[in-house]
């Protein structure tokens, strides 16, 4: 591995760049309350956030995907989330400070997320984030772990995929990065379930904490 900064850094959104779990947990517990159930502990919900809305529905009310009841519950959860996408969500520290410096130096960065655009744009606006490239779940015919969204982000930034890092907190992020020919960076501070060992993912680099990631980005030189 070359100890040099990439030309561009691409981030997964939820659990990698932005800590969105508090607001998603509130929407999950809103669904619980709607069904007459008591709220779940935040720690229990956090580990499922990266698995998407369907996983949160299953966690909340125990109904697997593939039924009308599940679909109705999922829509309730998403509607609740849409009303409050950025109440408690914040950039992970110290990525927030690093990103200000990176952006000020006119360096290239982007976001590739499986979050639909209707929830992503209000979140980014609330956090004043302006990535040079943004690919959401509904922008292309395929989404991660397919490599196409990562390729499209690189194309929009006018850089080769091989010159990009892709940073994520889910195995599908690492699979997408490897398939795209990017440096795959796994982070351990995101929404990883207790039974999942991110060190077993086929990444090129692993960082346990957000500070570890930022320290590496700050230390590496072109």
N, C-alpha and C positions, 0 to 999 in steps of 0.2 A: 504494500500500500504506500502510495506517495504521501508524504507529510506536507501537502500543499492544499491551499483552499481551492474549492471548486469554483468554476466560473459562475455557477448559479446553485442556490439551495432551494429545494422544494420541500414543503412540509405537508404532512397530514394535518388536519385541523383539530378535531376533537381528541384530546388526550395527548397531543404532541405539541401543538403551538398554543392552543387555548384550552383552559380548564373549564369546559362546558358542563361537567358532570353535576354541579349544584343545581343548575336550572333544569337539566334533564331529570334529575332525581325528584325535583318538585313536581314536574309533569307526571312522572311515574306514580308518585304518591297521590296526586290528584285523581288518577285513574283508580287507585286503590280505594280512596275515599268514596268515589262514585259508585263503587261496588260494595260499599259498607264495610270495608276492611281497614285495619289500622295501618299507619304508615310503616314502611320498612326502614331499617337503619341505612343511613347514607352510605356506609362502607359496603353494604351488601349490593346496593345499586351500582356503585361506581365501577366495579369490575366488569359489568355487563354493557356499559355505555358504548364501547367501540363495536359491539355486536349489532347495534342498530335498534330501531324501534320495535321490531317484532320480538327480539330477545327481551326487551324491557317489558313488553306486554306479557310474555310467558312468565317472566319473573314476577310480575305484579299480580296476575290473576290465575296463573297456572294453565293457560290455554295455549296450545301449540298453534303455529301458523297453519293455514289451509282450511280455516272455517270462517263462516260469515261472522260469527261472534268475535273471533280474533280480529278480523278486519275492522269491525266496528269499534272495538276497543283500541286498536292501533290508531284509528282516526281521532278518537277522543284524546288519546295521549298527545298526538301531534298537534291537534288544535290547541290544547292547553299549553304546549311548548311554544307554539307560534306566538302566543300572546305575551310571552315572557322569555325571549331567547337570550337576553343579555342583562338580566337583573343582577346575577351574581357571577357571571362568566368573566374571566380575566385571562390575559396572557400569563403563561407560566413565568415565574421569576427564576433567573435573571434574563430569560430570553427577551423580555420586554425591553430592557435597556440595550441589550446587544442588537436587537432589530432596529432600534432608533439609529444606532451608529452605522450599521450596515446600509440602511436606507439612505442616510445622510451622505454616505460615500458613493451613492448611485450604483451600488452593487445589485445584482439581479437576484430576485427571489420570487417564489410563487407558492401557491397552495393547490394541492390536488386532494379532493375529499370525496367521500361517498355520501356526503350530506347533500340533500337537494338544495337547489339555488334559492328557493323561497325562504329557507331558514338560514342559509349562509349569508346572504347579502345584508339582512338587517343586523346580524351579529357583527360582521366586519365593519359596517357603518358605525355601530355603537362603540366599537373599539378603535375606530379611526385607522383601520388597517387597509392599506392600498397595495396589494401584491401586484407585481408586474404581470403575472399570469394567474388565472383562477379557473380551475376545472372542477365542476360539481357533478353529482351523480347523474343528473339529467341532461348534461351537455353533449354527451356522445351516446352511441348505441350500446357501448359497454362501459363498465366501471372496474375499479380495482377488485381483484388482482390482475386484471388484464393490463397490459402495458400501454395501451393507446392513450389514456388520459395523461400519462407521464410524458409520452412522446409529444403530445400536442402542447403541453405546457412548455417543454423545451423549445419547440418550434416557435411558439409565441415570444419566447425570450431570445430567440435567435442564437441558441447555443446547442452544441451537440449533446445528446443524452449522456455520453461518456464523460462530459465535463460537469455533470450535475451530481449532487447528493440528493437522495430522497430520504427523509427522516420520518419514521413512523413508530407507532406503539402497538401494532397488530401484525400478525404473521402475513396477512394479505398485503400489507404495505411493503414488506420485505420481498415477497414473491413478485409483486409488481415492479419493484425497483430492479430486481435481478433480471426479470424478463425484458425490461426496458434497456438494460445495459448500463444502468446508473450505479453509483456507489450506494449500497443499501445500509442505512444507519438505523439500528434498533435502539429505542430508549425504554428504560425500565420504570420511569416515573409515571407512565400513562395508565390507561384503563385496562390493566391486565388482571385476569382472574387468578385466584390463588393457586389453581392447579396448573397454570400455564407458566413455563420457564422460558423467558424471552432469550436467554442465552443459547437455547436450542434452535432458534430460528437461523436460517442460512444467511445471516447478515455479513457485511464486511467490517462493520464497526458496531460496538455496543457501548452505551453510556447509561450508567445506573441512575444518575440524577440529572436534572436540567442544568445544574451548575457544571457537572462534568462535561456535558455537551458544549456549553458556552465556553468553558475553559479551553477545550480542544479547538474550537473555532477561533478563539482569540490567540492561541499559541501558534497554530499552523500559519505558515507563510507561503506565498507564491514562490 
